[in-house]
Amino acid sequence: MTLYIAAPFGNYLKSEVARSVTGSFTLERRTGLLKRIATTLRYRDGAWYNAIGLRNPGIEYGLQSYSRIDNDVLSLAAIEPGDWKRFSEIVPYDIDVELNLSCPNIEHFENYTQGIDKFLNDERKVIAKLSPHTTKNALDDLIQMGFRSFHFCNTLPTDNGGKSGKDLIPYVEKLIRYFNELITYKHNLPAYHFEIIAGGGITSIENILSYQNLGANSYSLGTICFNPIKYLKLIRSYRNSFYVLDNEPVD
Ligand SMILES: Cc1cc2nc3c(=O)[nH]c(=O)nc-3n(C[C@H](O)[C@H](O)[C@H](O)COP(=O)(O)O)c2cc1C
């Protein structure tokens, strides 16, 4: 079981009980982050909306700031065909990566996932971060390609940008259900072969337990990171509920 701090919050937050996901990084830097935050990041009716559109300093910076000691995960996003191949050539083979296949604020080129299999090897974890609208067939394609780590899910596309928070919960639940059906009835594989990261609307340990009951075995924190009091409370409960048990010395 792993707790992740989702991109881009993992760029700024570290915790001894969680892994920070840094990024998302594109091949080239994309300027205008502050302007996009000022003009698109909004809190409305209990949900955060953003249309930041992957403004970031680029993969070269991402690799320089990547911390092996902290066990970071590097989040990557392709903008043009050929980007996944190029990323797979420049990111060291043993750095764990999350492939952001689902940013709602960029246009996805045709066959967006072409080339992502190049990341798969025995030395690293490769997480596929998916959209709330991912179909069962698309999920099945990734399982067949050899993906073993899935992050359900990214923000919900809306006219005001990607929406985070509680509205994602039914989508995450649906994707976990699709996943369970696929591995049980089609692939005949046990769930422990896979990492299912549930992320969307987590603000309490109860949300984590509820996702766990459905079959998730890892969890990801997003916009709760905007609220330091709630974030620290959840980290404390997580440490008390799971982390000590997992890390207790075995006699
Ligand atoms: C301002 C903002 C920027 C985000 N940028 C990224 C990003 O660069 N890469 C990514 O994979 N997800 C990004 N996300 C999505 C979050 O990682 C997370 O998946 C989403 O907020 C849902 O989780 P939550 O309901 O716990 O917030 C962003 C979310 C917000 C609010």
The ligand as an SDF file (V2000), in Angstrom:
LIG
                    3D

 31 33  0  0  0  0  0  0  0  0999 V2000
   -4.2520   23.1290  -10.0230 C   0  0  0  0  0  0  0  0  0  0  0  0
   -4.1740   21.6840  -10.3980 C   0  0  0  0  0  0  0  0  0  0  0  0
   -3.1680   21.2640  -11.2700 C   0  0  0  0  0  0  0  0  0  0  0  0
   -3.0880   19.9160  -11.6320 C   0  0  0  0  0  0  0  0  0  0  0  0
   -2.0650   19.5320  -12.4410 N   0  0  0  0  0  0  0  0  0  0  0  0
   -1.8950   18.2130  -12.6950 C   0  0  0  0  0  0  0  0  0  0  0  0
   -0.7680   17.7650  -13.4290 C   0  0  0  0  0  0  0  0  0  0  0  0
    0.0800   18.5510  -13.8640 O   0  0  0  0  0  0  0  0  0  0  0  0
   -0.6510   16.4370  -13.6570 N   0  0  0  0  0  0  0  0  0  0  0  0
   -1.5590   15.5220  -13.1960 C   0  0  0  0  0  0  0  0  0  0  0  0
   -1.3940   14.3190  -13.4280 O   0  0  0  0  0  0  0  0  0  0  0  0
   -2.6430   15.9150  -12.4870 N   0  0  0  0  0  0  0  0  0  0  0  0
   -2.8230   17.2300  -12.2170 C   0  0  0  0  0  0  0  0  0  0  0  0
   -3.8900   17.6480  -11.4780 N   0  0  0  0  0  0  0  0  0  0  0  0
   -4.8820   16.6420  -11.0060 C   0  0  0  0  0  0  0  0  0  0  0  0
   -4.5780   16.1470   -9.5800 C   0  0  0  0  0  0  0  0  0  0  0  0
   -3.3440   15.4910   -9.5260 O   0  0  0  0  0  0  0  0  0  0  0  0
   -5.6540   15.1680   -9.0910 C   0  0  0  0  0  0  0  0  0  0  0  0
   -5.6360   14.0440   -9.9340 O   0  0  0  0  0  0  0  0  0  0  0  0
   -7.0430   15.7740   -9.0780 C   0  0  0  0  0  0  0  0  0  0  0  0
   -7.0290   17.0320   -8.4290 O   0  0  0  0  0  0  0  0  0  0  0  0
   -8.0820   14.8600   -8.4040 C   0  0  0  0  0  0  0  0  0  0  0  0
   -7.7750   14.6130   -7.0700 O   0  0  0  0  0  0  0  0  0  0  0  0
   -8.5130   15.3950   -5.8580 P   0  0  0  0  0  0  0  0  0  0  0  0
   -9.9860   15.2530   -6.0790 O   0  0  0  0  0  0  0  0  0  0  0  0
   -8.0280   14.6960   -4.6250 O   0  0  0  0  0  0  0  0  0  0  0  0
   -8.0720   16.8000   -5.9210 O   0  0  0  0  0  0  0  0  0  0  0  0
   -4.0250   18.9770  -11.1200 C   0  0  0  0  0  0  0  0  0  0  0  0
   -5.0310   19.4240  -10.2550 C   0  0  0  0  0  0  0  0  0  0  0  0
   -5.1200   20.7510   -9.8940 C   0  0  0  0  0  0  0  0  0  0  0  0
   -6.2100   21.1910   -8.9590 C   0  0  0  0  0  0  0  0  0  0  0  0
  1  2  1  0
  2  3  1  0
  2 30  2  0
  3  4  2  0
  4  5  1  0
  4 28  1  0
  5  6  2  0
  6  7  1  0
  6 13  1  0
  7  8  2  0
  7  9  1  0
  9 10  1  0
 10 11  2  0
 10 12  1  0
 12 13  2  0
 13 14  1  0
 14 15  1  0
 14 28  1  0
 15 16  1  0
 16 17  1  0
 16 18  1  0
 18 19  1  0
 18 20  1  0
 20 21  1  0
 20 22  1  0
 22 23  1  0
 23 24  1  0
 24 25  2  0
 24 26  1  0
 24 27  1  0
 28 29  2  0
 29 30  1  0
 30 31  1  0
M  END
$$$$
